[in-house]
Amino acid sequence: MNDEVKPEIKIAGLPIQRASAKAHRISLLLWGDAGTGKTSLACTAPGRKLLLNFDVDGDSSIAHRDDVDVIDFSSVGCGITEKFKSSNPLGLKTVL
């Protein structure tokens, strides 16, 4: 591999970059019964993670990790979080 620094090439004013140099982002929604390992699975992804937590105990399995930040909606009293506490909040069971 050649470590020589090459001059930046631009097309339409935007630099050409190696795909491996770009930051990769994963956005996903994991839904399932409590205790099935959703949070643990999500935290196996590389890099820093931000979890939106709707379950009172939802982040207990990852409390020891320093690569995870949590926004805790579990105690917020608004209609949006109450909807997500139901067993089928988005109607996914009828689609799946």
ChimeraX attribute file (.defattr): number of C-alpha atoms within 10 A of each C-alpha:
attribute: neighborCount
match mode: 1-to-1
recipient: residues
	/A:1	3
	/A:2	5
	/A:3	5
	/A:4	6
	/A:5	6
	/A:6	7
	/A:7	6
	/A:8	9
	/A:9	10
	/A:10	10
	/A:11	7
	/A:12	5
	/A:13	7
	/A:14	9
	/A:15	10
	/A:16	10
	/A:17	11
	/A:18	7
	/A:19	8
	/A:20	7
	/A:21	7
	/A:22	8
	/A:23	6
	/A:24	9
	/A:25	9
	/A:26	7
	/A:27	5
	/A:28	7
	/A:29	7
	/A:30	9
	/A:31	14
	/A:32	10
	/A:33	8
	/A:34	11
	/A:35	11
	/A:36	10
	/A:37	14
	/A:38	16
	/A:39	19
	/A:40	15
	/A:41	10
	/A:42	15
	/A:43	19
	/A:44	9
	/A:45	10
	/A:46	11
	/A:47	10
	/A:48	10
	/A:49	17
	/A:50	13
	/A:51	15
	/A:52	15
	/A:53	17
	/A:54	18
	/A:55	16
	/A:56	11
	/A:57	11
	/A:58	21
	/A:59	20
	/A:60	11
	/A:61	14
	/A:62	14
	/A:63	11
	/A:64	9
	/A:65	9
	/A:66	9
	/A:67	12
	/A:68	15
	/A:69	15
	/A:70	13
	/A:71	11
	/A:72	15
	/A:73	16
	/A:74	17
	/A:75	12
	/A:76	11
	/A:77	9
	/A:78	9
	/A:79	8
	/A:80	11
	/A:81	17
	/A:82	15
	/A:83	12
	/A:84	15
	/A:85	12
	/A:86	9
	/A:87	13
	/A:88	13
	/A:89	14
	/A:90	11
	/A:91	9
	/A:92	10
	/A:93	9
	/A:94	7
	/A:95	6
	/A:96	5
